[in-house]
Amino acid sequence: MPSYIIASDSWSACGRGNELHFSTTRFQTVKTAEQIDVPFFAMQDLPVDTSEKRILSSLSSVVGNAVKKAGLTAEQLANTAIILGSTSLDVSAVEAKPEQTIWLTNTDRLSGYLKQQFATSDLHLTINTACTAGTNAVILADQLLNQNKAQYVIVVGCEFYNPLTVEGFYSLDLQSSQGLRTFSESRSGLVLGEGVAALVMAKHTTSPSQLKLVGYGSGCDHYSLTMTQESGVHIQAIIEMALKKANLDAKQIDLIKVHGTATLNNDQAELNAFSQWLEHAPIFAFKPFTGHTLGACGVLELALMDYLHQQQLVIPRPEYLNTDAILRPFSDAKPLSSYQHILLNHCGFGGNNAALIIEVA
């Protein structure tokens, strides 16, 4: 049985709530330990810091807006599960304890906070599979709904500014100083970003224009400890899994949302994986506008897609695609309602790949 996204909300570099703007130049700079400026897509109108207050207040705001849009009553919330996907969770706000060799926070601390804040059921889980965390959270939500473990599921994706993450990607020489240019001949790496998004999912629809999740796949590529195989064979295998669940043929996919980190290996793997669709299915990416939001991106990009659909807006297109794209992603600008089946692909550090197939009403 399919599940539906009956409400969504987000906060990222694109803005918050229903006031979103897509621009590739909305990043600012943060400093590394060596005081080197690197680009960063911060949440709009929210000063960058590592405080716990910043984390909890933004989570409460976004989830609260999604719950309000869904119109969930107290009784319905009591039968609502929370699944949270993230990479670094609240590690930036964990206070160092000199008396301990290692100091940690509970991995379910944020989902537990939201459970208490919104009086949801006792079922709250955290997914931490690197950049596919949010996508896998959506998959788990669908499974919980179809197993009648919950009447509704609030799926949360979150990633917050974290100096450790910035330092890590900088040390790997993966960060661009110019911007994130997915599938561009002049791409020079990724730009990190942060964001919070929430989806309210259910087995029933409350409006004829709601997005429907019809298929998905997820699995780990053992080719490498860090990345997926550049030939794209594992990405293809995951997509085939999603197509089988959706009972669709590959030719029925008419739009592809790529992971699109603008790193050499990831872009190459995705291009190879999508070779059979390039003649008929346009390709687009959100990361040029949000930065790479790591574990949040699966939920955030789906929330942004829902926003475009509800507002009947055309899919945003970065200007650089007019001049130096490796391929031509769009023949013309169309709203999401012009497409029926959309494939959303995500690749995770450590070799986890995940894909969703959404049907547009």
N, C-alpha and C positions, 0 to 999 in steps of 0.2 A: 504494500500500500504506500502511495506517495505521502509526503508531508508538505505542509505549506508554511511560508513565511508570512505570518499575519500582521507583523509590525517590526519595525527596525529603527535604530537610531545610531548615530556615530559622532565622533569628535576626532578630528585629525587636522592636518595642515590645510585640508580643503574647507574647514569650517566645522560647524556643529549644527545638529538638528536639521532643520529644513532650509538653512541658509548656507548652501555649499557653492563653492567656486573652484573650478579646476584650473590651476596654473602651475607650470613647471618651474617657476621662479620663486615660489613661496618658502624656500628654505632659508635658514639663517646659519650662523656658524657657532660651533662649540669648540672648546680647546682640548687638545690632548694633554697628557702629562708633561710633554715637552713644549707646551704652549703654542702648538701648531693649530691653526684654524682649519676645521673640517666642516663641510656642509651638513646640515641636519634639518629634517622636516619636523618641526615641533607642532604640537597642537595649537591651533590658532587662538590668540588672545589668552594664552596661559603661560606666564613666565616660567622659564625652564629652571627646575631645581630637582632635588632628589628626596623631597620630604614625603612622609607618609600621608600628610594631609592632602597634598596634591593628588596622590594616587587614589585615595579613598573617595575624595569629593568628586573627582571626574568619573569614577566608576558609578557612584550613586546617581549622578546627573544623567548619564547616558542610559543606564538600566531603568531609572525612573521614568524617563521620557518614553522608552519602548513599552514599558508596562502600561503607561497612560494611554498611548496610542492603541494598544491592544484592548484596552478597556477591561482588564482583568479585575475581578472582584477579589475580596479577601478570601472567600471560599475557594475560588479558582487558584489563587496564589498558593493556598495551602496544599494544592495538588499539582504544584509546578516544580520541576527539577531545575537545577542550575548546572550547566557544564561550562567551564572556563578554560580557554586555550591561551597559553602564553609561553614565551621563552624564558624571560628573566623575572617574571612575576613582580614581587616587591623587593627584590634583592638590593636595589639601590637605597632603600630606606632602612635596611637592617643595620642596627647599631653594632659596631664592633665591640667585642668583649675581650679585653686583653688577657683575662684569666683563662680563656679557652683557646685551644689550638685552632679549632674550627667552630664558627658560629653560623647557625642556619636558621631559616624560618620554615614553618610548616608549609608544605606545598599547597595545602587546601585552605590557607589562611584567607585569601581573597574571596574564594567562593563561599567560605563560611561566613565572612563578613556580609556578603550580599544576601545569603540565606537569612541571617538575622535581621538585616536592614529591611527586607521586603517580606518577611514572614512566609517564606516558601517552605516546601516539604524538606524533610531531612536529607533527601537525595541531592547531594552536591558533589561534583567531581572536577578534578583538574587534569587537563591533557597537556603534556609537555613533550612534543615531538619536533622541536625546533620550528622551522618555518611552516610546517604543515599542522601545527597544533590547533589552530582555529578551524581548519578544514576537517580534521579528525573529530573535533568537538561537534561539528554539524552532523557528521556521520553517526556519531554515538547518539546524538539527540534523536535522529530519525529512528534508530534502533530501539531506544527507550519508549518512544511513542508507539511504535508498532508492536512492542511487547506489553503494552498497557501498563508500563511502570510509572507513567505520569500522564496527566491530561494535557499539560503544556510543558515546554522546555524553553528556558531562557538560555540562549547560547551567547557567551561573552568572549570576545577576543580583546586582549589588551597587551600593550607594550609601552613602556615608559622610558624616558631618558635615563640611561645607565652608563656612567663613565667606563665601567668594565667592558661593556659591549662595544662602545666606541673605540677603546684602546685595542680590543681584540681584533676588530675588523681592520683597523688602521695598521696593526702589526702584520696582518696577512696581505697587505698591499692591495686590498680589494676596493677601497673607497675612492670615488672620483672627486676631484676638486671643482668640476664644472657642472655637474648635474647628472641625473640618471636618464640615460637615453636608450631605452629598450630597443633592441633590434636595429640599432643605428650603426653605420659604418664608422662613426666617430665615437662610439661608446668607449668609456674609459673606466667603468666600474660602477658600483652601486653608491647610493646615498642612503644612510639610515634614516628612519622616521619613527614616529611614535603615534599611537592612536588607541582609542577605545571604541568598540562597537558592540551592539547587542541586537540579537534577533529573537523574536518570540515565535516559536514553532508549534504547530498543532497538526493533528491528522485531518482536520476539517478546514475549509476556507470560510472566511467571513466577508469576503469581497471578491467579485469576479476578476479583479486585476492583480491578484496576489501570485507571487512566484511559487512554483511547485518544484520540489526536489524529487526527481524521478529515478536518478541513478547515481552511483558513486563507487569508487574503488580506492584502496589504500594498501600499501605494502612497502617493504624495505628492499632496496637494491644492495646486494652484497659485493658489488663491483669495487667499491672504495669505502674507506672509513668516513670520508667527508663529502663526496659528491656522487651524483648519479652518472651512469655511463653516457659518454658524449654521443654515442650512436643513437640514443633515444629509445633503445629497445625496452627498457624497463618502464619508461613513461608510457610507451605504447601498450604494454601489458596491463598497466593500471587503467588506462583509458578503455581498453577492451573489456575489462572487468566492469567498468561503469556502464558501458554500452549494453552489455549482456543483462545487467540488472534493470536497465531502463527499457529493455526489449527494443533497441533501436539499431539501425544499420549506421555505419560510419558516415555514409552520404547524407544522413538526416541531421547531422550536426551542421548548422548554418552560421554559427558565430563562435569564436574561441577567445576566452579571456586567458591570456598567458600569465605565467608566474613573472617572467620578464624582469630579472634583476639587473640586466645590462652587464653582467659579468661574462667573460668570454666563454667559459665552459657551460654555464647554464643556458645562455642564449643558443649556443650551438646544439645542445642536447634537445631543447624544445623545438628548434627548427627542423631537426632531423625527425623527431617524433611526429610532427605535424605535416610532414611532406605530402601525405595522401589527401590533405584537406586544402592545401594552399591554392588550388585552382578555384574553389567555390566558397570557402568559408573565410570571411574577413577575420583578422586578428587584432585585438586591442589589449592594452595594459593600463593598470591604474598606478603603478609605482612611479612613473614620471611625475605624478601629481602628489603622491603621498610619501614618497620615499619607501624604502623597504622596511615595513613594520614587523618583520620577523613573524613571531608566533601569532600576532594579531591579524595578519593580512587575510587569512581565509575568511574570517568573519567580517572584517572591515570592508573588504572589496565586494563581498556579497551584499552588505548593507548599502554601499555606494551604488551597486547595481540596482537594488530595490528602490533607492532614492530616484535614480534616473528614470526608472520605469513608472513610478508613481507620479512623477512630475512631467512625464512625457517629454523628456529632454533627449537630445541627440548624444551619442557616445562621444566623450571628449577626445580630441586628436591633437597630440603634441605638434608644434610647428616644425620641428626638425624632420618629421616624416615626409615633408614636402621636398626635402633637399638631399638627405643622405640615408634613407632607409634601405636596409638590406632587401626588404620586400615591400610591396605596396599593400598595407593592411586594409585600406578602405577604398572602395570604388566611389562611394558617396556617403554623405552623412545621413544616418537614419536613427530613429529612436529604437529602443530595445523591443518595443512592441512589434517591430517589423520582422523580428526573428522568432522562431518557434522553439528551437532547442539550442541551448548555449552550454558549451563545455568550459568549465573553470579548472585550470590546471595549477597545481602547486608542487614545488620541490623543496625538500627539507635538508638542511645540513645533517650529514650522517646517513644520507641515502634514502630517507623515507619520501615516497611520492604519493600524492593523493589527488583525486579528481572528482568533481561533482558535475552532474548534468541537470540543468534547470530548464523547466518548460515555462514559457511565457504565455500568459493568457491574453 
